[in-house]
């Protein structure tokens, strides 16, 4: 089916974004389309490229519109997508409507939600007081080093600080509106190295095999119980995600052994405290640890903001939404430093999958929900 043409129609807006290949990090055409959508709506648009290899350069977009004194409502999202991979029934960057579904890479995660928010802007009263901003990155699916963090720096330089922020990640599980995320667990990855002394297996007294010591470290780590969970978070968990010796010879005791672990943690911990905990275990066997914190946990306590979103969902869909903190990380982990943050968007059943698709009716319903949320937040 050919692309529709109306700039005010959420399906047309989604198709325009989907038609721009934007495998992470996204740059160029997809941001030009975004700018072209927002300028006629009265937004000031700041597009900028930042960062160097290997994690950059990255393009980002910050847009804002103020219509009198009032609260500042921000919407955040990303235009980059994961690689589509082979096996699609149609071109992943040639959006196509088949039946009730719109197909294309990013339809769910999360160009569809961005299109719904832009379309919702046209439904708002002209005299609605306050500021509306869009915080749009081209690097959420990748390293996220020069994405939302760089946008936050840009906002600070312009003295733009939101009072609340809605992130359009695909949070819905079975039906549009059944889940809103009010928090996320943190994430930290660690690389463990135990060094030994290489030697011939027939003369073990002349060598020092690091593998048994690494195994003991991993056994101790595996036995750790970090917590039992909280009212809002599931228990923190440690997973061993890689184990490597790289020894090609059967008769050589290796000189080193390495492993990688990943920890998803709730708000009873910090990334730094967990690093210290693993370092203490590893040190008992003379090992070392390098670590990278992807993000800390956060929780927006249920209250006025989540009630506002839940009420809008109920008015459009009739559903009583579930407030949740499950799933992986998102850029909300950064934005939570600025203001109360919640995440709500499309059904996540096909995100990152072949033939990613969104129900056309869901796009239209999401447009209505977003419009209600902003109008009530600023009104």
C-alpha angles and dihedrals in degrees: 000000000000122000117267118239110214113112089206096056118094092216092053091048092050091049091052091054095042091053090064113083104228110166107171124312091042120203141159123007099034091053091047088056091048092051091048090055096050105041094066088053091061099259126146106227125206114188117182141166120219140171140040135246137321093033097020174102096059130175120220136178129213118184131175142174127189123197104176135312115324145097123320114239117191130194118198132194147133134250096197119098136195117259110280097223125205126300104059118149088226138010105297090217096046101077112220133184113218115175109319096338135088111213128205142106106281096022089125103016092070131298091088092060092047090051090049092053093048090048089049090058090067089056095058123102113262093232097050104138124228140041129301119193136180120212105195124173134188093210117058098109092050133049091314090210097125099027126078092358089059090047090053090053089050091050092050091052089054092043091242111149120164124222091212136003132207117199114204098217116146099262100153114107112185103357134013108275101017095114134036119181116224097172146005136213118249125248132216129171123201134192114209122199127187115188126205138160123277119234149139115293090228090061104044091157088068094052140050115225110212095190099080090048092050090048090053090050092051091045090054092046091048089054093055116112106198098187144317096249129257138249090279105023135062117231118289113252137202119210128188103224104174140017122186138173101155094207111156096178122079094206100050127091104220124240097223143012127199138193137181127217132188124205126195108194140185130222094285088079143041127215091247094052091052092049089053090049094053092043090056092053093045093048091064087072097037094257131144132222133211117188143186123198110213093187145326124249119261138186129196102205113236109262143099097346097047090042090054092052094043091050093053091049091050092050093053103033105019090233128134101223126223118231109221145170098195128122135046131312127291137180088271085085088071099037092052086076089068106043145327108314133196131174125219133157147118133334108290098207095111103029113134089004134115112274094017108197143173128207109250090222090054090057091053093045091048090052089055093047093049091049091053092047094053095042092051093042093054098030 
